[in-house]
Amino acid sequence: MDIKRLTSGLLGFPLVLIIFLLGNKIVVDVALTIIALLSIDEYFNAVKRVAKPVKWLGYVTCFSIAFIHIIPGEYLNMVVTLSVPTILIILFTQVIITDMKTTFKDIAYTFVGIFYVVFFIMFIAFINGMPNGKILIWYALFAAWGTDISAYVIGRHFGKHKFSKVSPKKSVEGCIGGTIGAILLMLAYTYFANTYWGMNYSYLFIGGMGVILSLVGQIGDFAASSIKRFVDIKDYSNLIPGHGGMLDRIDSLIFLAPFAYALFTLL
């Protein structure tokens, strides 16, 4: 295994542990805001090769994560729903006031980036704010990490059948191994939660959730790769040695976060 990749992972894990286990909602939301800012900046720097994204709006939307839990719960759904047309209105207003110097292509790339990065990261904050959120959030993290680590290890040692040209290094064996690894890690965590924290989570439900979240997370990984291949870059940045940029590190997690939130409402 790449030493830089391993070292970065080992150094980053305690920070994640401190934020999600010891941090209150404000600490978590501020941390997610910083992550969103780093990620959206990497996305904009990537797509500026093919468009001129409306960067200021992307940065402003990131700060909404820091205030998400200030909004009363009964108004939250309405605010989040209205954010979609509001952002579109702002973007088209930008086209109008610039006399089309900002083009439709520019606002399309901006719109995708805001919802790909900011909106998806917002669901991590939603999960953390749920009842038992500090326990549930780790299912999402373990689904992403378990998939990434297992897919890397299995793919490197046993991968023979290439999965897609979108990401040539990924193999069918790695993708299957990633899903199995995520399920096993989530089931082990369920045993710990049920035994020591008094939870009563269904192993069958968690196993099924593991399949869904792992597969969705892998699609998120391929989605990030497809963007990078389109703009002809290897990594979004070199922020994290051995891993690339912030967006490279969280691409699968943010993709599965909305689905994790939906499944947790059933749990």
N, C-alpha and C positions, 0 to 999 in steps of 0.2 A: 504494500500500500504506500502511496505517496506520503513521505514524511511531513511535508508542509500541510497536506490535507488533513492528516491525522492530528498534528499539533494544533492547527486552527480549530478543529472540532473539539479537542479536549479543553482548549482554553475558552471556547465559546459556550460550552455546556454549563459551567458554573454561573455564568452571567444570565443565561436563560433561566436557570434554576432559581436564582435570587429574584429575578423580575417576576416570575409567575407564581412562585411559592410565597415569597415574603412581601412582594409589592402589593399595595392596595390598588383600587381601580384607577386612581389618578396616575400612579407610577406606571402601571401597565399601559394605559392609554397614551401617556407621553412617550413611552418607549416605542410603542407602535407607530406613533406620529413620526418619530425620528427615522424608524425603519421605512415608513412610507415615503418620506422625503428623499432618502437615499435611493430607494428603488425607482421612484418616478423620475428622478434626475438621471439615473442610468438608462431608463427607457427612452427618455427624451433625447439623450445623447446618442442613442442607437438609431432612432428613427429620423434624426435630423439629417441623415444621409439621403433620405428620400422625401422629406417634407419639412415644414417649418411649424412645429407644434406650438400651441399657445401655452407656453411654459408657466406663466404667472397663474393661470387658473388651476393647473395641476398642482402647483405648490400650495395654493390657498386651500384646495379641497383636502389636502393632507392634514391640515390643522383641525378639520372637523372631527377627526378621530379623537383628539385630545379632549373634546367637549361632549362626546357622544353620551356619556352617562349623566351629564347635567340636564339633558332634555328629559322631562317627565315621561315615564313609561307609556302613558296613554296617548302621547303625541308622537312617539318615536317612529312608529310605522308610517304615519302620515308624512313626517319630515323626510324620512329615507325615500319614500315613494315619490314625493315631489322633487327630490334632488335630481332625478333623471331629466324631466322636462326643463327644470331650472338651468341645469348645466347646458342643455341643448340651446336654450334661449340665449344664454350668455355667449355661447360659441357663434351662433348665427349673427348675433349683434356685433360681434367682433368682425365678421365678414362684411357687414353693412358699413360700419364706421370706418373701416380701412379701405373702402371702395374696392373690395375684393383682392387687396394685397394679401390678406389672409384668405386662402382658398378653401373650398370644400374638402379637398384632400388633407389640408392642414388640420382642420377641425375634426375630421374623421379619425386621424391618427391620435389626436388629443383625447377625443371621447373614449376610444378604445383603451388608451393608457390609463385614464382616470378610473375606469371601471375594472380594468384588469388588475391594477395595482391598489388603488385607494379603496374602492368599494369592497374588494375581496379581503383586504387586510382588516377592514372595519368589522367583518364577521368574526375575526379572532377576538376583538374587543367584546362583541356580543356574547360569544361563548364564555369568556371570562366573567361577564356580568350575570350569567345565569345562576340559579340556585346550584350549589356545589360546583360552580364554574372552575374553581382552582383544581378540582379533581378532573373534570371533564376536559379541560384544555389539553391535558396530557395525552388523551386519546388521539386528538388531532396531531399533536407533535409526534407521538409514537407511530402513527400511521404514515406520516411523511418520512420520518427518520428511519423507521424500520424498513420501509420500502427502498429508500435510497441506499442504505448500507447493505442490505441483503442483495439487492439487485447488482450493486457494484461487486460484491464478493463472489456471488454465484456467476455473474456474467463474466468476470475476469478469469475464473477457473474452469467453468463448464460451458460458457457461451460459444455456440457454433453456428446458430442460425440467426442471421441479422434480421432485425425487426422492421426497420424503416429507414429510407434514405434521409428522412428528416434528422435522425440522429444515428449515424452509421455505427457508432461504438456500442449501441444498445442491442441486446440479443433477446430472442424469445425466452431462452432459459433464464436470463437475468430478470426479465419482467415477471415471469412466473415465480421465481425465487423471491423477488421483492414483495410480491403479494403474500406469499406464505410467511415470510419473515415478519411482515407487519401484523398479520393475524396472530402469530405466536406471541409477539411482544405485547399486543393489546390484551390477549387472553391472560398472560402472566400478570399484567398490570391489574386486570379485573380481579384476579385471585387476591392480590395484595389489597385492593380497595375494599373488597367484600370481607376479607378476614380481619383487617386491621383498622379500617375506617367505618365499619358498620354499614357499608353499601349492600345493595341486593340486586346487582346488575346481572342480567341474563347472559350467560356465556354464548348461547346460540345467537342472540341479538348482536352481541359484540363481535362475534365471528363474522356474521353477515355484514355488519358495518365495516369491518376491516377489509372485506373484499371490495366493497363499494368505494371506500375512501382511498384505498391503495390504487385502484384502477383509475379513479378520477385524478389522483395526484400524479400518476404517470402520464396521463394526458396533459396535465399542466406542465410537466417537464418537457414533453414533446412540443407543446405550444411555445414555450420559451425558446426551444431550439429552432423552431420554424421561423420565429422572428429574427433570431440571430443569423440564421442562414440567409434570410431574405436581404438583410442589410450587410451581410458579409463580415461578421465579427465572430470571434471565438468565445469571448466572455463579455458580459456587460461592463465589467471594470476589473481592476486588480485589487479591490478593497480587501478581500479575504484571501490570503495566500493559500493556494491549492484548491480553492473553491470558486474563484472569480469574484463577481460582484455580489452585492446584497441580494439582488433579484435572482442571480444564479442559485443562491443558497435557499431561497424561500419559494421558488417557483411552484413546487408541488404542494407546499403547505397552503399557500393562498388560494390555489385552485380548489382544494378539497374543503377549505374552511366553511363556505356557505352550505355545503352538503352535510358537513359535520354538525353545524348548528341546527339544520332541519331534522337530522336524525336524533339529536340530543333532546329535542322537544318531544319525541316519541318515547325516549328512554325513561 
